[in-house]
Amino acid sequence: MINVVTMSKIIYKKLGLVNTTELFKKAIQGGYAIPAYNFSNMEQLQAIITACVETNSPVILQVTEGARKYANQLLLRHMAIGAVEMARGMGSGIPVCLHLDHGNSWEVCRSCVDSGFSSVMFDLIKKM
């Protein structure tokens, strides 16, 4: 089990996650796409991980601000840890990324990075 120490900043690699830079570089070199799935509950996450393990596919687990509020950012981090451990328990080393999809403020994006998200999208379209 991955040991996560409570602190102000969590390093995503310690959670078993990878970032999109690493994923995209390998995908470009390998000529394949990477699926990105939004999730907000355990059942969705189980289905995503099961399918990605069965197809040996890396995955970007996406969370919207709405899902973040619904499921709680701390719980989402632990769900991502569980997803990594689930994949490993199924005998797979697929890369897993936890991504904030369409964050609309610097504070939300920073909070996600500090809590262990390995990728964020800072969406300024609503600010224009």
Residue frames relative to the residue before (quaternion, step in Angstrom):
aa qw qx qy qz dx dy dz
M 1.0000 0.0000 0.0000 0.0000 0.00 0.00 0.00
I 0.4611 -0.6724 0.5086 0.2769 3.55 -1.07 0.79
N 0.2774 -0.7632 0.5641 0.1497 3.58 -0.82 0.99
V 0.0712 -0.7963 0.6007 0.0024 3.57 -0.58 1.17
V 0.2315 -0.7750 0.5787 0.1047 3.54 -0.61 1.19
T 0.4414 -0.6797 0.5138 0.2813 3.57 -0.94 0.86
M 0.2434 0.7346 -0.5984 0.2073 3.54 -0.74 1.13
S 0.6796 -0.5120 0.3268 0.4114 3.55 -1.23 0.20
K 0.7905 0.1591 -0.0925 0.5842 3.61 1.06 -0.64
I 0.1554 -0.7721 0.6136 0.0564 3.53 -0.89 1.03
I 0.3158 -0.7424 0.5615 0.1839 3.58 -0.84 0.97
Y 0.4929 -0.7120 0.4182 0.2742 3.56 -0.61 1.18
K 0.6220 0.5546 -0.3534 0.4250 3.61 0.99 -0.71
K 0.6254 0.5315 -0.3397 0.4593 3.59 1.11 -0.63
L 0.6475 0.4964 -0.3118 0.4870 3.59 1.25 -0.35
G 0.5516 -0.6165 0.3883 0.4059 3.58 1.29 -0.13
L 0.5315 0.6471 -0.3868 0.3863 3.57 1.31 0.17
V 0.2486 -0.7136 0.6251 0.1952 3.54 -1.35 0.27
N 0.4252 -0.6856 0.5088 0.3004 3.58 -1.22 0.26
T 0.6681 -0.5315 0.3440 0.3909 3.56 -1.25 0.36
T 0.5507 0.5995 -0.4096 0.4118 3.61 1.10 -0.50
E 0.6665 0.4923 -0.2891 0.4794 3.56 0.92 -0.95
L 0.6664 0.5143 -0.3004 0.4486 3.58 0.90 -0.95
F 0.7037 0.4789 -0.2797 0.4440 3.57 0.78 -1.02
K 0.6122 0.5531 -0.3547 0.4399 3.59 1.01 -0.74
K 0.6856 0.4681 -0.2788 0.4827 3.59 0.90 -0.93
A 0.6461 0.5270 -0.3227 0.4480 3.60 1.00 -0.79
I 0.6411 0.5094 -0.3251 0.4731 3.58 0.98 -0.81
Q 0.6704 0.4902 -0.2949 0.4726 3.58 0.91 -0.90
G 0.7444 0.4131 -0.2159 0.4782 3.59 1.01 -0.82
G 0.4064 -0.7456 0.4474 0.2808 3.59 1.27 -0.19
Y 0.5887 0.5515 -0.3951 0.4396 3.58 0.93 0.84
A 0.4683 -0.6571 0.5187 0.2826 3.56 -1.33 0.33
I 0.2978 -0.7268 0.5896 0.1883 3.55 -1.28 0.39
P 0.3447 -0.7422 0.5277 0.2276 3.60 -0.68 0.99
A 0.1173 -0.7523 0.6447 0.0682 3.53 -1.20 0.70
Y 0.0462 -0.8204 0.5687 -0.0378 3.55 -0.63 1.18
N 0.3404 -0.6989 0.5893 0.2198 3.55 -0.98 0.87
F 0.0294 0.7826 -0.6216 0.0171 3.56 -1.09 0.74
S 0.0816 -0.7982 0.5935 0.0623 3.52 -1.24 0.47
N 0.7833 0.2135 -0.1696 0.5587 3.59 1.22 0.10
M 0.7169 -0.4849 0.3099 0.3936 3.52 -1.32 0.33
E 0.6585 0.5275 -0.3249 0.4273 3.59 0.89 -0.88
Q 0.6372 0.5105 -0.3243 0.4777 3.57 1.01 -0.79
L 0.6678 0.5123 -0.2967 0.4511 3.56 0.91 -0.92
Q 0.6300 0.5266 -0.3327 0.4638 3.60 0.98 -0.79
A 0.6658 0.5015 -0.3043 0.4611 3.59 0.90 -0.89
I 0.6413 0.5279 -0.3202 0.4555 3.58 0.96 -0.86
I 0.6994 0.4676 -0.2769 0.4643 3.58 0.78 -1.03
T 0.6286 0.5357 -0.3389 0.4506 3.60 0.94 -0.83
A 0.6852 0.4805 -0.2872 0.4660 3.60 0.84 -0.97
C 0.6794 0.4889 -0.3019 0.4563 3.59 0.92 -0.84
V 0.6199 0.5123 -0.3452 0.4838 3.59 1.05 -0.65
E 0.6654 0.5170 -0.3066 0.4427 3.59 0.89 -0.93
T 0.7517 0.3539 -0.1979 0.5202 3.60 1.08 -0.68
N 0.3782 -0.7488 0.4567 0.2959 3.57 1.35 0.06
S 0.3887 0.7378 -0.4473 0.3233 3.54 1.02 0.91
P 0.4326 -0.6328 0.5611 0.3123 3.58 -1.00 0.76
V 0.1369 -0.8178 0.5561 0.0569 3.58 -1.13 0.45
I 0.2365 -0.7071 0.6478 0.1565 3.50 -1.25 0.69
L 0.1893 -0.7643 0.6102 0.0878 3.56 -0.63 1.18
Q 0.1345 -0.8300 0.5404 0.0313 3.56 -0.45 1.22
V 0.1028 -0.7606 0.6400 0.0350 3.50 -1.16 0.80
T 0.2845 -0.7357 0.5890 0.1759 3.56 -0.90 0.93
E 0.6533 -0.4839 0.3791 0.4419 3.57 -1.24 0.18
G 0.6219 0.5442 -0.3379 0.4504 3.59 1.06 -0.71
A 0.6667 0.4800 -0.2955 0.4877 3.57 0.94 -0.87
R 0.6116 0.5571 -0.3359 0.4502 3.56 1.08 -0.75
K 0.6675 0.4739 -0.2931 0.4939 3.57 1.00 -0.80
Y 0.6575 0.5312 -0.3003 0.4421 3.57 0.99 -0.91
A 0.8102 0.3141 -0.1310 0.4772 3.55 0.70 -1.12
N 0.4312 -0.6964 0.4541 0.3506 3.61 1.24 -0.33
Q 0.5141 -0.6904 0.4277 0.2760 3.53 -0.75 1.12
L 0.6444 0.5144 -0.3293 0.4601 3.61 0.95 -0.79
L 0.6630 0.4944 -0.3052 0.4720 3.57 0.92 -0.85
L 0.6266 0.5394 -0.3383 0.4494 3.61 0.99 -0.78
R 0.6226 0.5343 -0.3377 0.4613 3.58 1.00 -0.79
H 0.6949 0.4613 -0.2764 0.4773 3.57 0.89 -0.90
M 0.5931 0.5389 -0.3638 0.4749 3.59 1.14 -0.53
A 0.6390 0.5115 -0.3242 0.4743 3.59 1.03 -0.76
I 0.6145 0.5192 -0.3432 0.4848 3.60 1.01 -0.74
G 0.6536 0.5154 -0.2992 0.4665 3.56 0.96 -0.88
A 0.6308 0.5312 -0.3306 0.4589 3.58 1.04 -0.75
V 0.6393 0.5080 -0.3178 0.4819 3.58 0.98 -0.85
E 0.6862 0.4783 -0.2862 0.4673 3.58 0.87 -0.93
M 0.6077 0.5453 -0.3500 0.4592 3.59 1.07 -0.69
A 0.6555 0.5019 -0.3093 0.4719 3.58 0.90 -0.91
R 0.6613 0.4973 -0.3110 0.4676 3.60 0.91 -0.89
G 0.6503 0.5262 -0.3033 0.4563 3.56 1.03 -0.82
M 0.6668 0.4584 -0.2863 0.5132 3.57 1.22 -0.49
G 0.5859 -0.6231 0.3444 0.3872 3.57 1.31 0.20
S 0.6069 0.5664 -0.3461 0.4371 3.57 1.22 0.37
G 0.2396 -0.7586 0.5904 0.1364 3.52 -1.15 0.71
I 0.1814 0.8139 -0.5369 0.1278 3.59 1.10 0.61
P 0.4687 -0.6559 0.5074 0.3043 3.58 -1.05 0.72
V 0.1040 -0.7839 0.6117 0.0207 3.56 -0.99 0.93
C 0.1042 -0.7790 0.6178 0.0237 3.54 -0.92 1.02
L 0.1971 -0.7462 0.6212 0.1354 3.61 -1.05 0.75
H 0.0474 -0.8456 0.5252 -0.0833 3.54 -0.43 1.33
L 0.3067 -0.6923 0.6201 0.2055 3.56 -1.06 0.82
D 0.2075 -0.7972 0.5606 0.0847 3.55 -0.63 1.15
H 0.8652 -0.0266 -0.0284 0.4999 3.58 -0.75 1.12
G 0.1076 0.7832 -0.5968 0.1369 3.58 0.66 1.09
N 0.2257 -0.8327 0.4939 0.1082 3.60 -0.72 0.98
S 0.7579 0.2448 -0.2261 0.5608 3.58 1.18 0.38
W 0.6160 -0.5474 0.4255 0.3738 3.51 -1.24 0.58
E 0.6439 0.5504 -0.3246 0.4208 3.59 0.94 -0.87
V 0.6641 0.4894 -0.3049 0.4759 3.60 0.93 -0.88
C 0.6571 0.5082 -0.3117 0.4612 3.59 0.89 -0.91
R 0.6642 0.5061 -0.2975 0.4628 3.58 0.90 -0.94
S 0.6391 0.5337 -0.3133 0.4568 3.57 0.99 -0.87
C 0.6576 0.5034 -0.3066 0.4691 3.58 0.99 -0.82
V 0.6432 0.5052 -0.3223 0.4766 3.59 0.93 -0.86
D 0.6766 0.5052 -0.2919 0.4491 3.59 0.89 -0.92
S 0.7193 0.4345 -0.2601 0.4756 3.60 1.11 -0.59
G 0.7146 -0.4965 0.2473 0.4263 3.59 1.23 0.19
F 0.4108 0.6717 -0.5093 0.3475 3.60 1.21 0.08
S 0.3341 -0.7757 0.5026 0.1844 3.59 -0.92 0.85
S 0.7806 0.1373 -0.0907 0.6030 3.58 1.30 -0.01
V 0.0077 -0.7794 0.6261 0.0220 3.58 -1.13 0.66
M 0.2199 -0.7222 0.6346 0.1654 3.53 -1.24 0.54
F 0.1959 -0.7694 0.6022 0.0838 3.56 -0.61 1.17
D 0.1017 -0.8322 0.5449 -0.0136 3.56 -0.28 1.33
L 0.1248 -0.8368 0.5324 0.0284 3.58 -0.36 1.25
I 0.3644 0.7707 -0.4763 0.2155 3.62 1.23 -0.02
K 0.6738 0.4932 -0.2996 0.4615 3.62 0.99 -0.74
K 0.6295 0.5410 -0.3234 0.4544 3.58 1.24 -0.37
M 0.6050 0.5870 -0.3462 0.4118 3.60 1.24 -0.35
